[in-house]
Structure formats: C-alpha cells, structure tokens
Amino acid sequence: MIRALVLIGCFMLVGCVEAPVFDEKLVSTHSASEIEIMGARGPLSKKQSKAVLSRLAAQAPDAGALERHLAVEQAVAESPLYAGNTVRILRDGEQTFPAMFAAIHGAKHYLYLEYYIFEDVSCNGEQLADVLLAKAREGVQIQIIYDGIGSLATPQDFFAKLQSGGIQVVQFNPPNPLRSGGHFSLNDRDHRKMLIADGSIVIVGGVNLSSTYQSAPGASVIANPQDVWHDTDLEISGPVVVQLEKLFHEHWREQGGPATTAADAAAPTADGSEVVRIIGSAPRRLKSRYYVTVLSAIRNAEKNIWMTQAYFAPTHREKEDLIRAARRGVDVRLLLPSHSDSSPAIHVQHSHYEALLRSGVKVYERNDGILHSKTMVVDGVWSMTGSSNFDYRSVLFNDEVDAIVLGKNTGEQLAELFESDLQHAQAIDLQSWRRRSILTKMREQFWRLWEKLL
C-alpha cells in the first residue's frame, strides 16, 4: 500500500520532464591533451599522464577511439581520472556483505555509509547495528545517510538506536514535508550505495543494506532460488576514494548534517594498476553526468557493448544509440531479468525488445533469481558499475554514483562474469517474440506510458 501511494504521488508530481539533450559539440571540441589524471599526491605530471594513457591505449582495440572517448568523457563528467587504484569485483550479498563487515571492523578513524535502503542486516552471525555501535565505542566517527523513501519500511527504532550510541544519522529528503527542511520531493531520491572506511577503501555498486541479499547461497537466510538477488559491487582502494568522500560530504551538508571535525586518516596509497573515474549524478542541480557518459561510451564502442541491467527503460537517445551501434557491427548484448520486484518495469522492458532485436541487438533474460546488477563493459577495457539503472528515473530524478574503470583487468573480469551469467539466461528470439498475445502487447504499451517513473 505504501509503495502504491508513493507511486501515485510521483505520477502527480512529475509533470512534463524530459531527458537531457546530449551536446554533440563536446565530441569535437575536446582533445586528449585536456584529460586530467590524479595520483595519491595530486595531479600527475605530463610525462606520468602520458605513460598512463599509453598503457590504456595499448589495451584498447582502437587507440584513437579510446582517446576520443576519454576526451569527451572528461568534458561531461567534470571529475578527474585517478590512477593507481586496486579494484575487486564482489558478487551478490554472499561476497559483498562479508566485504562490508570487514571494512567496518577494520576502520580505525571514520566510516561513511550512504544507502538507498538501510536495514539492520546480518552477516556471519553479526548484526550491522551491533558492529557499528561497537566501532563507535572504540572512538570511530560514523556518519550515515539513508533515503527517506527507500528506507521507509525500516523501523525508526533502528536509527534511534544508532543515534543513541553516538552515530550521526541523516535522512535524505524526508517524505514528511514538515521534516524536509526545504528538501521535500517524492521523486528526488538518494539512490547511491557506498561505504567508505578511513579514506582508504570504498565499496560501491548496486547492493543495498537490505535483508533481501541474505537470501544469497550460503547466507543466513535460505529462500526459493527464484527469490535470490543477484548484484554486483566493487571494492576499490586507492586515490579515487577521495572523490567518493567528496560526494558524501556534499550530501551531508545539503541535507543539514551536523558540522563535524574531519577525522584523521593516512593518505591512500597508489599501489594498484587501475584507472578509475567516479560519476556522481545529481540531476536536480546539474545535467546527469551518468547519462552523457553512457551515451559517449556507446557511441565510441568499436567491438562490443555488454550490459547487465536490473531495470531497462531506456530513453529514446539511449535506445537509438544501442541500435546504431549494433547496425555498425558492434556486438551489443543485454542481460535483463525475466522477473522482478516490479512487474510494471518488466512490461516496459518487454515493450522495447522488438526494435532492438530487429537491429541485431542480442537480448537475454536471466531466470534463476532477481537480477539487480547495473554493469556495462565496452571493448573489454571500459567498464561501469554502480547504482544507476538504464532508465529514466536514474537520469531525471535520482542522485546516483557510478565507478568507471579503465583497464583490461577489471574489464576482462566483468566480461567473464557476464558470460558466466549468460549460462543462467535464455536468449530472446525475434520470431517467437512477435507471437506473444495482443493482451500482453497492450499491457506493455500501457505501462510504457509511465516508464519515466518506474
């Protein structure tokens, strides 16, 4: 009932909102010489930057295309590339929750947690609240941001318990206008999911602090295989962590979080080999950086685009660019859910299939659980993992955070993960798809009318 009322409220408030326009001039007015690369101690020298770019170019199938893509992305992202990072891929709650709890246990100075859904989850017999309160007693400074709508079902007693133990908690855009402090909006949500420990490590991606992930194999709750949630996070250590901290502090100040003294922590090391850019989108203030970055990646693809998406409701521009990529010979594959926690989203997803299949885009539906991942790999060397869905809501309303990794190591691992997940999916055949019933097609078109809000 609560979800239905929220959805109705969103319908009434959305108005005539349109996706941002891609600025074509960006493609021709920026060059590789403008690319900024940061290290642990600040900007790299021209010689160091050239060495990093040369290494990336050697890994790409077309060095010219990669250079052009980097130049365009630099202009639209408004955030620098950071070299020297270490990246580890985390699959499902089974790997992500232990990594989260380990990062919390290892914190000596401070912890920042920002999640759309924030619940008192458990891992290996421990409750999140107990672990956080224990760290607070040790003197670790802990700050939490949770979304007012995403965490609507979380008992307020849970947050009160954390606050009574000295943990600072802020609710993003409270759904109660009397408590919003001028930030009231049912549509503008904090969809980010990230945990930062001591400025040295961050876990970011699609995994919420939600008990749904405890249904993963080997976790504390065993559920029907169809109810298992599949998702992807990244554990990143290195210089780029400071960019994620910047995003957290921006939200903290905007939402009226109490002023605090910055906690001490050692400067992050730059021992890794991966180059990472963080895209922090906040559409209410700026154009969606995620949206334009994704369009840039699709347009500059030379070999393949492999995408896993939980909610697929592409804008007209995104859909057309995928179709054009397939027509010019790029191997475009979409791994999408066969069922979801949102049946309207599945109907919208299905309404787009025929045009994509006709153009040569390959579509697969995973059927062994609920697919919640948001990943994209282009040419095996450019990859994105984060909180953004391939839909209107992530472009128009949500504050999101996504990590772009430039490097063959992470790209190849995500490509291998994609191919492994295809073993649990069924390919959609165009001729068979066209034979679905008239009633089914009508239902799809009805929900297509509301795709900007799903």
C-alpha positions, -999 to +999 in steps of 0.1 A: +000+000+000+028+024+009+046+018-024+014+023-043+007+057-026+043+068-033+039+058-069+007+078-073+023+108-057+052+106-081+028+104-111+012+137-099+044+155-094+065+145-124+050+169-149+065+171-184+100+161-176+123+152-205+157+135-207+187+159-211+200+167-246+233+153-255+257+181-265+272+170-298+297+198-297+315+180-269+327+154-293+346+178-315+358+205-291+379+185-266+411+166-270+432+141-251+455+169-240+428+181-217+425+148-198+433+152-161+448+123-142+453+123-105+475+103-082+478+099-044+495+133-041+476+153-067+478+158-105+503+136-123+530+153-144+526+154-182+551+126-185+533+104-160+499+111-176+513+102-210+526+069-197+491+061-182+473+070-214+498+050-235+492+019-214+454+023-217+457+028-255+478-004-258+450-024-241+422-010-263+412-024-297+414+011-312+436+036-295+421+065-314+386+056-303+397+053-267+414+087-268+384+103-283+361+087-257+383+098-228+384+134-241+346+135-244+341+119-210+365+143-194+343+172-206+310+158-195+320+140-163+335+170-146+356+147-124+392+136-129+406+102-137+425+086-108+454+063-114+469+037-091+437+020-078+431-016-069+396-029-078+379-061-067+346-074-081+321-085-055+292-108-065+258-108-047+253-105-010+274-136-005+306-117-013+296-081-007+283-084+029+314-100+042+335-073+025+313-046+040+316-060+075+353-065+071+357-029+061+337-018+092+357-040+115+390-026+101+381+011+104+403+030+129+392+066+123+359+070+104+331+054+085+307+069+060+277+049+048+252+062+022+224+038+011+190+039-006+178+010+016+194+009+050+184-021+073+199-039+102+213-067+080+233-096+093+264-114+082+281-144+097+260-141+128+266-104+134+241-076+132+251-044+115+238-022+144+259-041+169+291-039+148+286-001+141+279+006+178+309-013+188+331+008+165+315+040+178+325+029+213+361+025+201+361+061+190+354+057+153+335+086+138+304+072+120+281+092+097+251+076+079+228+089+051+198+069+042+170+077+017+136+087+031+116+066+006+140+037+000+142+031+038+106+038+045+100+003+058+130+003+082+118+008+118+128+042+132+138+025+164+168+011+144+181+046+136+173+059+171+194+031+185+223+041+163+220+077+173+218+069+210+252+052+206+268+084+192+264+077+155+253+106+133+223+098+111+208+119+083+176+111+063+178+122+027+147+142+015+123+131+043+089+122+028+072+143+055+071+179+043+073+192+079+106+175+084+121+181+050+139+213+057+131+226+023+141+194+005+107+178+001+103+158-031+089+123-036+108+119-069+143+132-060+158+103-042+193+093-030+198+060-049+235+058-040+251+028-023+285+032-009+306+025+022+338+044+029+363+034+056+392+056+067+396+072+032+414+041+020+387+017+008+352+021-006+325-004-016+302+009-042+276-006-066+241-019-067+239-037-033+217-021-007+220-028+030+189-049+026+179-083+040+169-094+005+206-101-001+207-125+028+189-149+005+221-155-014+235-190-013+255-196+019+239-166+037+219-168+069+185-170+051+178-197+026+150-188+002+134-201-030+161-199-058+138-175-077+140-151-048+178-149-047+190-114-056+220-111-080+240-080-079+275-065-084+296-042-063+332-030-065+357-028-036+381+000-045+412+012-027+435+040-038+435+077-046+400+077-061+384+072-027+388+109-020+363+116-048+337+094-032+343+112+001+337+145-016+303+133-029+293+120+006+302+154+023+282+173-004+251+153+005+258+156+042+259+194+040+230+197+017+208+176+039+216+196+070+240+171+086+257+185+118+292+200+113+320+177+124+357+178+127+374+159+099+387+126+112+424+118+107+434+091+083+465+082+063+467+093+027+456+065+003+483+046-014+486+043-052+498+007-055+472-006-079+471-005-117+435+005-125+424+040-136+391+050-122+366+079-126+337+085-103+305+098-117+283+114-091+249+124-107+225+149-091+200+158-118+182+185-097+214+206-098+232+196-130+228+176-161+230+139-155+267+131-158+260+094-159+236+098-188+260+117-211+289+094-201+270+063-211+260+078-244+296+087-250+307+051-243+280+036-266+289+059-294+326+052-292+323+014-289+343-004-316+340-041-307+313-049-281+289-035-256+278-060-229+253-046-204+236-061-174+206-041-161+180-046-134+155-021-148+156-014-185+135+016-196+159+034-220+155+070-231+149+075-268+185+085-273+199+055-254+178+031-274+187+047-307+224+047-299+223+010-290+205+002-323+230+023-343+259+005-325+245-029-335+240-018-371+276-007-374+287-041-364+293-038-326+283-069-306+256-054-284+242-078-257+217-070-230+213-093-199+180-084-183+157-100-156+130-125-165+111-114-134+115-086-109+103-070-077+085-045-101+062-062-126+054-029-144+092-025-150+092-059-167+063-049-190+082-017-200+113-036-206+095-060-229+079-032-249+114-023-262+125-057-274+113-059-309+130-027-322+163-038-305+161-074-319+154-062-354+186-042-354+207-071-342+209-064-305+210-097-286+187-098-256+189-124-228+167-129-197+182-143-165+158-166-148+175-180-117+166-152-093+161-114-092+187-096-113+197-063-097+231-056-112+240-024-131+271-031-151+284-023-186+316-033-204+327-017-237+355-032-258+368-051-228+387-021-214+360+004-204+336-007-177+310+008-154+295-005-122+272+015-099+238+024-087+224+038-119+197+018-138+193+021-175+160+040-171+145+075-169+145+077-131+182+074-128+186+101-155+159+125-143+155+122-106+179+100-086+212+110-071+235+082-082+271+071-080+289+050-106+325+039-110+341+038-144+372+016-146+396+020-175+418-011-176+419-045-191+420-064-158+386-053-145+371-052-180+380-088-186+367-099-152+334-082-158+332-097-193+338-132-178+311-125-152+287-115-179+294-147-199+290-168-167+257-152-160+245-159-196+246-196-186+215-188-164+197-169-191+176-176-221+181-158-255+150-139-268+142-149-304+126-122-326+102-145-344+090-161-312+087-128-295+064-114-322+039-142-314+030-131-279-007-123-274-024-090-282-034-087-245+003-089-235+013-063-260-015-039-248-003-044-212+032-035-222+021-004-240+000+007-211+030+006-187+052+022-213+031+054-207+046+055-172+082+045-179+096+078-167+086+069-132+092+032-128 
